[in-house]
Amino acid sequence: MSEKRLMRRRHDRMLFGVAGGVADYLNIDPVIVRLAFVLMTLLHGWGLLIYAVLAIVMPQEGEASAKANPFDEEEIVIKDAG
């Protein structure tokens, strides 16, 4: 089972892919998320700020994520150890 991650989309994006990434994560239509950002911007002024922060913080789809994988003793190779 794959792990669900919040990531900006590379395809079907309008600006930075934030709305598409949030929509994928929540499993809803990206148009709904875009409208929510616009409404939050018009009503409270927070939508644009939230979008900008997410555009900076969210990793882009396809970027290598840093995960530590411990080595087994069999995987360690020492050259010219003699």
N, CA, C and O atoms as CSV, one atom per row, in Angstrom:
chain,resi,resn,atom,element,x,y,z
A,1,MET,N,N,0.842,-1.176,0.000
A,1,MET,CA,C,0.000,0.000,0.000
A,1,MET,C,C,0.890,1.242,0.000
A,1,MET,O,O,1.778,1.369,0.843
A,2,SER,N,N,0.660,2.140,-0.922
A,2,SER,CA,C,1.511,3.319,-1.016
A,2,SER,C,C,1.092,4.374,-0.003
A,2,SER,O,O,-0.078,4.494,0.363
A,3,GLU,N,N,2.067,5.113,0.425
A,3,GLU,CA,C,1.857,6.150,1.419
A,3,GLU,C,C,1.358,7.420,0.721
A,3,GLU,O,O,1.937,7.853,-0.275
A,4,LYS,N,N,0.296,8.006,1.244
A,4,LYS,CA,C,-0.296,9.213,0.662
A,4,LYS,C,C,0.503,10.426,1.125
A,4,LYS,O,O,0.697,10.635,2.322
A,5,ARG,N,N,0.975,11.246,0.134
A,5,ARG,CA,C,1.797,12.401,0.464
A,5,ARG,C,C,1.235,13.651,-0.190
A,5,ARG,O,O,0.670,13.590,-1.282
A,6,LEU,N,N,1.389,14.768,0.471
A,6,LEU,CA,C,0.955,16.061,-0.034
A,6,LEU,C,C,2.085,16.651,-0.863
A,6,LEU,O,O,3.106,17.069,-0.318
A,7,MET,N,N,1.902,16.685,-2.192
A,7,MET,CA,C,2.938,17.168,-3.099
A,7,MET,C,C,2.321,18.028,-4.193
A,7,MET,O,O,1.192,17.791,-4.622
A,8,ARG,N,N,3.080,19.037,-4.643
A,8,ARG,CA,C,2.626,19.858,-5.769
A,8,ARG,C,C,2.671,19.033,-7.042
A,8,ARG,O,O,3.578,18.223,-7.232
A,9,ARG,N,N,1.691,19.239,-7.914
A,9,ARG,CA,C,1.606,18.478,-9.153
A,9,ARG,C,C,2.433,19.118,-10.258
A,9,ARG,O,O,2.577,20.340,-10.315
A,10,ARG,N,N,2.974,18.277,-11.136
A,10,ARG,CA,C,3.703,18.760,-12.303
A,10,ARG,C,C,2.780,18.917,-13.505
A,10,ARG,O,O,3.030,19.756,-14.370
A,11,HIS,N,N,1.726,18.127,-13.570
A,11,HIS,CA,C,0.802,18.182,-14.707
A,11,HIS,C,C,-0.520,18.811,-14.270
A,11,HIS,O,O,-0.846,18.807,-13.083
A,12,ASP,N,N,-1.266,19.339,-15.204
A,12,ASP,CA,C,-2.564,19.981,-14.935
A,12,ASP,C,C,-2.462,21.059,-13.869
A,12,ASP,O,O,-3.275,21.103,-12.946
A,13,ARG,N,N,-1.473,21.924,-13.990
A,13,ARG,CA,C,-1.301,22.969,-12.997
A,13,ARG,C,C,-1.588,24.330,-13.611
A,13,ARG,O,O,-1.363,24.556,-14.800
A,14,MET,N,N,-2.092,25.234,-12.769
A,14,MET,CA,C,-2.368,26.591,-13.220
A,14,MET,C,C,-1.173,27.503,-12.894
A,14,MET,O,O,-0.676,28.205,-13.775
A,15,LEU,N,N,-0.717,27.496,-11.656
A,15,LEU,CA,C,0.438,28.301,-11.258
A,15,LEU,C,C,1.574,27.403,-10.771
A,15,LEU,O,O,2.520,27.127,-11.508
A,16,PHE,N,N,1.470,26.958,-9.536
A,16,PHE,CA,C,2.536,26.153,-8.942
A,16,PHE,C,C,2.141,24.708,-8.673
A,16,PHE,O,O,2.975,23.926,-8.216
A,17,GLY,N,N,0.908,24.333,-8.940
A,17,GLY,CA,C,0.457,22.972,-8.714
A,17,GLY,C,C,-0.030,22.694,-7.308
A,17,GLY,O,O,-0.261,21.539,-6.952
A,18,VAL,N,N,-0.190,23.737,-6.499
A,18,VAL,CA,C,-0.608,23.565,-5.107
A,18,VAL,C,C,-2.039,23.041,-5.028
A,18,VAL,O,O,-2.310,22.074,-4.316
A,19,ALA,N,N,-2.951,23.676,-5.756
A,19,ALA,CA,C,-4.358,23.261,-5.694
A,19,ALA,C,C,-4.527,21.833,-6.202
A,19,ALA,O,O,-5.300,21.062,-5.633
A,20,GLY,N,N,-3.819,21.477,-7.256
A,20,GLY,CA,C,-3.886,20.107,-7.762
A,20,GLY,C,C,-3.340,19.101,-6.769
A,20,GLY,O,O,-3.885,18.006,-6.632
A,21,GLY,N,N,-2.267,19.461,-6.073
A,21,GLY,CA,C,-1.689,18.572,-5.067
A,21,GLY,C,C,-2.606,18.387,-3.871
A,21,GLY,O,O,-2.762,17.275,-3.368
A,22,VAL,N,N,-3.209,19.469,-3.418
A,22,VAL,CA,C,-4.156,19.384,-2.300
A,22,VAL,C,C,-5.374,18.567,-2.716
A,22,VAL,O,O,-5.882,17.762,-1.935
A,23,ALA,N,N,-5.845,18.775,-3.952
A,23,ALA,CA,C,-7.002,18.026,-4.452
A,23,ALA,C,C,-6.695,16.540,-4.553
A,23,ALA,O,O,-7.537,15.711,-4.208
A,24,ASP,N,N,-5.499,16.192,-5.021
A,24,ASP,CA,C,-5.105,14.775,-5.071
A,24,ASP,C,C,-5.065,14.176,-3.672
A,24,ASP,O,O,-5.525,13.055,-3.456
A,25,TYR,N,N,-4.517,14.920,-2.736
A,25,TYR,CA,C,-4.406,14.432,-1.359
A,25,TYR,C,C,-5.773,14.208,-0.728
A,25,TYR,O,O,-5.982,13.227,-0.015
A,26,LEU,N,N,-6.714,15.134,-0.996
A,26,LEU,CA,C,-8.056,15.031,-0.431
A,26,LEU,C,C,-9.011,14.229,-1.310
A,26,LEU,O,O,-10.154,13.978,-0.927
A,27,ASN,N,N,-8.535,13.827,-2.496
A,27,ASN,CA,C,-9.313,13.040,-3.441
A,27,ASN,C,C,-10.589,13.782,-3.873
A,27,ASN,O,O,-11.681,13.214,-3.882
A,28,ILE,N,N,-10.422,15.071,-4.232
A,28,ILE,CA,C,-11.530,15.881,-4.732
A,28,ILE,C,C,-11.090,16.573,-6.019
A,28,ILE,O,O,-9.928,16.476,-6.413
A,29,ASP,N,N,-12.013,17.266,-6.668
A,29,ASP,CA,C,-11.734,17.968,-7.906
A,29,ASP,C,C,-10.868,19.210,-7.636
A,29,ASP,O,O,-11.155,19.964,-6.706
A,30,PRO,N,N,-9.818,19.432,-8.431
A,30,PRO,CA,C,-8.957,20.600,-8.219
A,30,PRO,C,C,-9.690,21.936,-8.358
A,30,PRO,O,O,-9.276,22.929,-7.759
A,31,VAL,N,N,-10.764,21.972,-9.132
A,31,VAL,CA,C,-11.524,23.210,-9.288
A,31,VAL,C,C,-12.113,23.647,-7.948
A,31,VAL,O,O,-12.173,24.843,-7.661
A,32,ILE,N,N,-12.537,22.710,-7.145
A,32,ILE,CA,C,-13.094,23.021,-5.824
A,32,ILE,C,C,-12.026,23.661,-4.937
A,32,ILE,O,O,-12.304,24.625,-4.224
A,33,VAL,N,N,-10.818,23.128,-4.982
A,33,VAL,CA,C,-9.728,23.675,-4.170
A,33,VAL,C,C,-9.352,25.072,-4.663
A,33,VAL,O,O,-9.107,25.971,-3.859
A,34,ARG,N,N,-9.306,25.252,-5.976
A,34,ARG,CA,C,-8.990,26.573,-6.532
A,34,ARG,C,C,-10.043,27.601,-6.125
A,34,ARG,O,O,-9.710,28.726,-5.754
A,35,LEU,N,N,-11.312,27.209,-6.198
A,35,LEU,CA,C,-12.382,28.115,-5.773
A,35,LEU,C,C,-12.282,28.445,-4.283
A,35,LEU,O,O,-12.556,29.572,-3.871
A,36,ALA,N,N,-11.893,27.464,-3.488
A,36,ALA,CA,C,-11.736,27.698,-2.051
A,36,ALA,C,C,-10.630,28.722,-1.793
A,36,ALA,O,O,-10.787,29.602,-0.947
A,37,PHE,N,N,-9.508,28.614,-2.521
A,37,PHE,CA,C,-8.428,29.591,-2.371
A,37,PHE,C,C,-8.896,30.987,-2.784
A,37,PHE,O,O,-8.581,31.970,-2.113
A,38,VAL,N,N,-9.642,31.077,-3.880
A,38,VAL,CA,C,-10.135,32.370,-4.343
A,38,VAL,C,C,-11.114,32.964,-3.331
A,38,VAL,O,O,-11.038,34.152,-3.017
A,39,LEU,N,N,-12.034,32.140,-2.820
A,39,LEU,CA,C,-12.996,32.631,-1.828
A,39,LEU,C,C,-12.308,33.082,-0.541
A,39,LEU,O,O,-12.670,34.110,0.033
A,40,MET,N,N,-11.311,32.311,-0.086
A,40,MET,CA,C,-10.584,32.710,1.122
A,40,MET,C,C,-9.836,34.017,0.899
A,40,MET,O,O,-9.711,34.830,1.816
A,41,THR,N,N,-9.340,34.221,-0.319
A,41,THR,CA,C,-8.637,35.467,-0.627
A,41,THR,C,C,-9.595,36.643,-0.639
A,41,THR,O,O,-9.288,37.698,-0.084
A,42,LEU,N,N,-10.753,36.477,-1.266
A,42,LEU,CA,C,-11.716,37.569,-1.374
A,42,LEU,C,C,-12.395,37.894,-0.044
A,42,LEU,O,O,-12.643,39.063,0.254
A,43,LEU,N,N,-12.692,36.886,0.745
A,43,LEU,CA,C,-13.433,37.104,1.989
A,43,LEU,C,C,-12.542,37.504,3.162
A,43,LEU,O,O,-12.870,38.424,3.911
A,44,HIS,N,N,-11.422,36.817,3.317
A,44,HIS,CA,C,-10.599,37.038,4.506
A,44,HIS,C,C,-9.191,37.511,4.179
A,44,HIS,O,O,-8.498,38.040,5.048
A,45,GLY,N,N,-8.763,37.329,2.944
A,45,GLY,CA,C,-7.418,37.731,2.562
A,45,GLY,C,C,-6.346,36.701,2.858
A,45,GLY,O,O,-5.173,36.937,2.568
A,46,TRP,N,N,-6.717,35.570,3.425
A,46,TRP,CA,C,-5.746,34.543,3.806
A,46,TRP,C,C,-5.435,33.558,2.681
A,46,TRP,O,O,-4.405,32.885,2.725
A,47,GLY,N,N,-6.294,33.464,1.688
A,47,GLY,CA,C,-6.120,32.464,0.639
A,47,GLY,C,C,-4.820,32.599,-0.108
A,47,GLY,O,O,-4.145,31.598,-0.347
A,48,LEU,N,N,-4.446,33.798,-0.484
A,48,LEU,CA,C,-3.212,34.032,-1.225
A,48,LEU,C,C,-1.989,33.730,-0.364
A,48,LEU,O,O,-1.004,33.171,-0.846
A,49,LEU,N,N,-2.060,34.099,0.902
A,49,LEU,CA,C,-0.946,33.821,1.815
A,49,LEU,C,C,-0.771,32.316,2.022
A,49,LEU,O,O,0.351,31.810,1.992
A,50,ILE,N,N,-1.864,31.613,2.229
A,50,ILE,CA,C,-1.806,30.154,2.414
A,50,ILE,C,C,-1.259,29.482,1.158
A,50,ILE,O,O,-0.432,28.574,1.242
A,51,TYR,N,N,-1.728,29.936,-0.016
A,51,TYR,CA,C,-1.257,29.372,-1.277
A,51,TYR,C,C,0.249,29.591,-1.430
A,51,TYR,O,O,0.974,28.678,-1.826
A,52,ALA,N,N,0.722,30.809,-1.114
A,52,ALA,CA,C,2.146,31.114,-1.245
A,52,ALA,C,C,2.992,30.265,-0.300
A,52,ALA,O,O,4.050,29.766,-0.686
A,53,VAL,N,N,2.529,30.102,0.931
A,53,VAL,CA,C,3.270,29.275,1.893
A,53,VAL,C,C,3.313,27.825,1.423
A,53,VAL,O,O,4.361,27.182,1.495
A,54,LEU,N,N,2.185,27.304,0.942
A,54,LEU,CA,C,2.164,25.925,0.447
A,54,LEU,C,C,3.042,25.762,-0.781
A,54,LEU,O,O,3.667,24.714,-0.949
A,55,ALA,N,N,3.106,26.766,-1.643
A,55,ALA,CA,C,3.957,26.687,-2.838
A,55,ALA,C,C,5.428,26.600,-2.453
A,55,ALA,O,O,6.221,25.989,-3.169
A,56,ILE,N,N,5.796,27.206,-1.330
A,56,ILE,CA,C,7.185,27.155,-0.871
A,56,ILE,C,C,7.473,25.871,-0.107
A,56,ILE,O,O,8.537,25.275,-0.273
A,57,VAL,N,N,6.531,25.442,0.730
A,57,VAL,CA,C,6.766,24.324,1.646
A,57,VAL,C,C,6.553,22.958,0.999
A,57,VAL,O,O,7.304,22.021,1.272
A,58,MET,N,N,5.539,22.837,0.145
A,58,MET,CA,C,5.208,21.524,-0.436
A,58,MET,C,C,6.263,21.097,-1.451
A,58,MET,O,O,6.645,21.889,-2.312
A,59,PRO,N,N,6.741,19.853,-1.360
A,59,PRO,CA,C,7.679,19.378,-2.380
A,59,PRO,C,C,6.948,19.128,-3.697
A,59,PRO,O,O,5.751,18.840,-3.714
A,60,GLN,N,N,7.686,19.242,-4.794
A,60,GLN,CA,C,7.086,19.013,-6.102
A,60,GLN,C,C,7.056,17.517,-6.391
A,60,GLN,O,O,7.958,16.777,-5.999
A,61,GLU,N,N,6.014,17.090,-7.078
A,61,GLU,CA,C,5.827,15.701,-7.453
A,61,GLU,C,C,7.035,15.227,-8.256
A,61,GLU,O,O,7.464,15.899,-9.194
A,62,GLY,N,N,7.570,14.095,-7.896
A,62,GLY,CA,C,8.693,13.526,-8.619
A,62,GLY,C,C,10.048,13.861,-8.035
A,62,GLY,O,O,11.048,13.274,-8.450
A,63,GLU,N,N,10.122,14.780,-7.091
A,63,GLU,CA,C,11.391,15.089,-6.455
A,63,GLU,C,C,11.781,13.955,-5.527
A,63,GLU,O,O,10.928,13.333,-4.894
A,64,ALA,N,N,13.046,13.699,-5.452
A,64,ALA,CA,C,13.532,12.629,-4.576
A,64,ALA,C,C,13.392,13.065,-3.129
A,64,ALA,O,O,13.867,14.133,-2.742
A,65,SER,N,N,12.751,12.248,-2.351
A,65,SER,CA,C,12.626,12.563,-0.933
A,65,SER,C,C,13.753,11.864,-0.170
A,65,SER,O,O,14.147,10.744,-0.498
A,66,ALA,N,N,14.245,12.532,0.823
A,66,ALA,CA,C,15.350,11.988,1.603
A,66,ALA,C,C,14.810,11.019,2.640
A,66,ALA,O,O,14.157,11.415,3.606
A,67,LYS,N,N,15.089,9.759,2.423
A,67,LYS,CA,C,14.714,8.731,3.384
A,67,LYS,C,C,15.962,7.933,3.722
A,67,LYS,O,O,16.718,7.533,2.837
A,68,ALA,N,N,16.162,7.712,4.984
A,68,ALA,CA,C,17.327,6.958,5.413
A,68,ALA,C,C,16.994,5.473,5.401
A,68,ALA,O,O,16.017,5.037,6.011
A,69,ASN,N,N,17.805,4.716,4.711
A,69,ASN,CA,C,17.669,3.270,4.698
A,69,ASN,C,C,18.910,2.685,5.348
A,69,ASN,O,O,20.018,2.875,4.847
A,70,PRO,N,N,18.743,1.979,6.453
A,70,PRO,CA,C,19.925,1.426,7.118
A,70,PRO,C,C,20.581,0.343,6.262
A,70,PRO,O,O,19.909,-0.395,5.541
A,71,PHE,N,N,21.899,0.267,6.359
A,71,PHE,CA,C,22.645,-0.744,5.623
A,71,PHE,C,C,22.630,-2.055,6.387
A,71,PHE,O,O,22.648,-2.077,7.618
A,72,ASP,N,N,22.597,-3.131,5.646
A,72,ASP,CA,C,22.817,-4.442,6.240
A,72,ASP,C,C,24.315,-4.712,6.184
A,72,ASP,O,O,25.033,-4.093,5.398
A,73,GLU,N,N,24.778,-5.623,7.004
A,73,GLU,CA,C,26.202,-5.959,6.983
A,73,GLU,C,C,26.609,-6.514,5.626
A,73,GLU,O,O,27.753,-6.333,5.210
A,74,GLU,N,N,25.712,-7.177,4.938
A,74,GLU,CA,C,26.019,-7.763,3.638
A,74,GLU,C,C,26.153,-6.693,2.559
A,74,GLU,O,O,26.801,-6.935,1.540
A,75,GLU,N,N,25.566,-5.534,2.754
A,75,GLU,CA,C,25.601,-4.479,1.747
A,75,GLU,C,C,26.861,-3.625,1.801
A,75,GLU,O,O,27.171,-2.914,0.846
A,76,ILE,N,N,27.574,-3.689,2.895
A,76,ILE,CA,C,28.769,-2.874,3.055
A,76,ILE,C,C,29.934,-3.574,2.369
A,76,ILE,O,O,30.264,-4.718,2.680
A,77,VAL,N,N,30.550,-2.859,1.429
A,77,VAL,CA,C,31.675,-3.396,0.687
A,77,VAL,C,C,32.891,-2.521,0.980
A,77,VAL,O,O,32.849,-1.302,0.816
A,78,ILE,N,N,33.953,-3.151,1.407
A,78,ILE,CA,C,35.180,-2.420,1.707
A,78,ILE,C,C,36.230,-2.824,0.678
A,78,ILE,O,O,36.606,-3.991,0.575
A,79,LYS,N,N,36.702,-1.814,-0.093
A,79,LYS,CA,C,37.704,-2.073,-1.119
A,79,LYS,C,C,39.100,-1.980,-0.512
A,79,LYS,O,O,39.371,-1.150,0.355
A,80,ASP,N,N,39.949,-2.833,-0.981
A,80,ASP,CA,C,41.368,-2.831,-0.608
A,80,ASP,C,C,41.571,-2.775,0.894
A,80,ASP,O,O,42.363,-1.974,1.392
A,81,ALA,N,N,40.868,-3.612,1.603
A,81,ALA,CA,C,41.002,-3.671,3.050
A,81,ALA,C,C,41.993,-4.771,3.395
A,81,ALA,O,O,41.607,-5.805,3.940
A,82,GLY,N,N,43.230,-4.564,3.093
A,82,GLY,CA,C,44.164,-5.644,3.369
A,82,GLY,C,C,45.542,-5.236,3.619
A,82,GLY,O,O,46.402,-6.083,3.861
